[in-house]
Each structure stands twice: as C-alpha cells, then as structure tokens.
Amino acid sequence: MFGNLRRLVGLVLLSSAAGVVLAAPSPAPVSDLNSISGSSTASKVQQLERLLQNRNEVQLQMQQQLDDMADEIQQLRGIVEKNSHEMQQMVQRQRELFIEMDRLRSQAGKPADKPSETQEQQPEGTFSNNVSEQQAYQDAVDLILKKRDYAGAINAFNQFQKDFPKSNFAPNAHYWLGQLYFAKKQDKKAEENFKAVLTYKESNKRPDALVKLGDIEKRRKNKQLANKYYQQVMKEYPDSASAKSAARSLIH
C-alpha cells in the first residue's frame, strides 16, 4: 500500500513538471530560423509549417502522456482507498475478536449452569462444573489473549474437545477454532467448526458462526451461498449485532 502511495506522489510531481513544460513557449531551433532567413518566400512558409507541425506533434504527445498519467493516478488513488478500507475492516474485526475473547475469559472462571437431565443421564464426558474443565478452557483462551500463541491455542482447543466432548463450552470452543482457522485462511477447517456451532441451537455464538460461514463463501467468491448465510442470520436473529454485520456484508 505504501509503495502505491509513493508512486502516486511521484506521478503528481511528474505531471506538474510536464505542465510547466507545456505552458512554456517552444522556441524554434536557431539553425532552422537561420535557414529560413535565407530561403525564398514559399520555402520559408513550408519550413514554418513544418516547425509548427513538429511543435504541435510534441504538444500532442505530451498531452497524451499527461492524460495517461492522470488515468494512472486515478487508478492508484482507487487502490489506496481500497487498501485503506480493507485495513480498517481488518482492525475492526481484530478488535471485536479480542473484546469477545476477553469477555469469554472472564466468564470461564464463573460457576456454570447445572447440566440438564439429558446430559446427566449420559455417563460419558464431563461438564462445565468440572474444575479441570474450566481451567483447560481458560488456559486455551489465555494462549490467545496473554501469549498471542495462536498455533498453541488451536492445539489446546482441539485437545479440550477430546477431553471434554460434552462440555457446555463446546460451541464456544468450536467457534474460536473456526476464528483461528479463518485467520490462517484454512477455510475448510474453519467451515467445519462453524458448522459444528450451528448444531447447538441455543448457543449465543450461532448467529456469529452463520456470519463467518457467509464470510468464507464470500472469500471463495460464492455470492449465492454467502448471501444465503447472511440472509439466514437476518431472518433468524433480526435484532442482533450479527444481523447488522450480515446486512453490511451482503453481496449486491
């Protein structure tokens, strides 16, 4: 982006210099004028016409160059504006991600809801009232928030899912795995985890997961499927922040 900006400034300076050259009168070569003075009237007219024609051709060439530079400057401005917009979006997404992660981290140490009767009837797995489970989940989140160890966080969340397959934190673990894989542009794994979140109908991460699935398809340039996910969010969660994000992301 900064290389484009430097190039833009250079083109502006070059076009300014060319404008000065165009504005200045173009003196006739001394040798040509001397030759004219010693010629017949007809010859003088022809030589003057050639001089004027040459000058006009030079001016036309310079004007064409200026027009070409103006077009290129306009294109570079568009590239700079696009890069700036994309950077702002990236910073905003990163900010939202860390705010949400911080919120989840603060909740990880709180006592979780009592498991449902259906869960209690199943002997396999553990639940979020398990101290070890809470610590494992918080450790995985801390790898992101404190250590910025994203590869380690992926391993920790995958291990968490193996150790605590029935955890109340399971949809959140899937969601953050999806986020981490999406950031690494491993869209297939990101898609698998976001779709896993959708199976938890009561999860508050479900609308966000739908938006991210739309973002994956948008990155794949699959307009129809991307809009399908965005529209599903807007229909099922019309008053949510995710619905507003989906509306902004719709491909027209």
N, C-alpha and C positions, 0 to 999 in steps of 0.2 A: 504494500500500500504506500509506504514512504517513497519507494523508487518511482512509483507513478506520480507522486506529488512533486518530486524533484524534476521529473521530466516535464510536468505541466508548467512549472515556473520557468524552465529553460525555454520552452516553446513561446511563452508570453514575452520573454525578453527578446527572443529572436524576431518575433513578429513586430515588436516595437521598433527594433533596429531597421527592419525591412521597410517599415512605414516611413522612416526618416529618409531612407534612400529614395523611395518612390516620390516623396514630396519635393526633393531637391531637383532642380533643373539639370538635365543631362547635357553637358557641354559637347559640342561637336569636336571630334578629333582635329588637332591643329593641322595635321598633314592633309586631311580631307578638305578643310577650309582653304588651305593654300592652293590645293589643286583646283578648287572651284574658281578661285580668283583669276586663274589663267586660262580658263576654258571659255567656249562660246556660250551664248545665252541658253540654247537648247540643252547643251551638255550640263550647264550649271543647274538647270531645272531638274534634269534627270538625277544628277548627283544629290541634290537637295531632297528629292523624293525618296531616293534610296536611304539617305540618312534618317529621314523622318520615319520611313517604314521600319528601319532597323530599331529605332528608338521605340516605336510602338510595339514591336515584337518583344523587346526586352521588358517593357512595362507590362505587357500581357502575361509574359512568363512569370514575372514577379507577383502579379496579382493572383495568378493561378496558384503559385506557391503559398501566398498568404491565405487564400481560400482553403487550400489543403490543410495548412497548419491550424486554421480556425476550426475545421471539422475535427481534426485530431484532438485539439484542446477540449472541444465539447465532449468527445468520447472519453477522454481521460477524466474530465470532471464527473461524468456519469459513473465511471469505475470507482473514483474516490468516494463519491456519495454512497454507492452500493456497499463498498468495504466498510465505511463508517457505520452504516445502518446495521450490517451484519455483526460488527464488533459490539455495538450497543446491545443487540439482541443476545449475543453470547454472554456478555457481562450480566445482563438481567437474569438470564436462565441460571447462571452460576450463583448469583446472589440468592435467588429463590430456593435453589437446591440446598445451600448451606443453612439458610434460615429454617427450612423444613427439617433438615437433619439435626440441627441444634434442638429443635422442639422435640423431636423423637428421642434424642439423647436424654433430655430432661425427664421424659416420661418413662424411660426404660427402668429407672430406679424406683418407680412408684408401684405399689401393690396392684396387681392386675385383677380384672374381674374374675369371679369364680367360674370355673368351667361349667358348660352346660351338662344336663343329664346325659345327653347323647355322647358327649365326649367322655364322661366319667364311666360309661358302660364299656368303653373301649380300653383294653388293658395296655395296648402298645402306645408308645410315645409319651411325652411329658408336656406340661402346660406352663403358662407364664407365672404361676405361683411357685415355680421351682427356682430357688435362688441361683443355682448354677446356670439355668437357662437365662435369667435376667442378666447375669454377669457376662455370659457368652455374647448375648445380643449387644450389650453396651460396649464390650470390647471391640466388636466388629464396627460399630458406629464410630468409636474413638479412633480407629485406624484411619477413618476419613477426616474427622474433624480436628484431631490433635496432631496426627502424624502425616496426614496427606499421603498415606500409603494405600493407593487405590488398588494396586495388584494384591496387596495383603488383605484388603477389605473384601475383595472378590473371593479369595480363598476362605476367609473367615465366615462369610455369609453362606457359602456353599457347604462348609462344614457344619454350620449351625442348622441348616436344613436337614442334614443327615442325622445329627444328634437329637434334634427336637422337631420331628416331622409333624407333630400335632400342635405346635406352639401357636398361641394367639398372635405372636409376632410374625408368623409365616407369610401373610400377604405383604407386610412391610419389607421383610427380607427379600421376597421376590421383586418387589418394586425397586428397591435400591440396587439389587443386582442388575435389573433392567436399566436403571440410570447409569450405572458404572459401565456396563457393556455398550450402551448407546454412546457414551462419551468416547469410548475406544473405537467406535464405528464397527463394532461386532454386532451387526443388526440382527442376525439370525438368533443369537443367544439372548439379545435384548428382547426380541419379539417373544421368545419362549417364556421369559419371565413375566413380561407384561400381560401376556395371555393367561398365565397362571393366576395373576392377581384378579382377573375377571371372574374366576370361578368362586371367589369369595364375595358373594352378593352384598354383604353388609359392610365390607371394608371401605373405609373413607379414602383409600388410595385407588379405588376402582375408576372414578372419573379421570383422575390424572393418568392412569395407565391407558385409558382409551385415547387420551390426547397424544400420549407418546407413541402409541401404535399408529395413529394418524401421521405423526412426525416421521416415523420410519418409512411409511409408504410414500410420504412426500419426498423424502430423500431418495427413494427409489424411483421417483418421477411417476408414481402410480396415482394419478389425480383422482380417479373414480373411487378407489378403495380408501385413499386418505380422507376424502370428503365424507365417505360413509362413516368412518370412525368419528370425525368431528361432529357430524350431524347427530350421531347417536348420543354423544355427550350432551349436546344442546337439547336434545329431546328428553333424556332421562334425568339430567341434572340442570334444568334451565336456569336456576338461580345461583349456581355455583361459580366460583372463580375459574374453574376448569372450563365451564361453558363459554365464558368470556374469552378465554385463551383459544378455545376451539374456533370461535367465531372469527377471531383475528387471523387464524391460520388457514381458514377456508381458501381453497384454490378456485379462483374465478376464471 
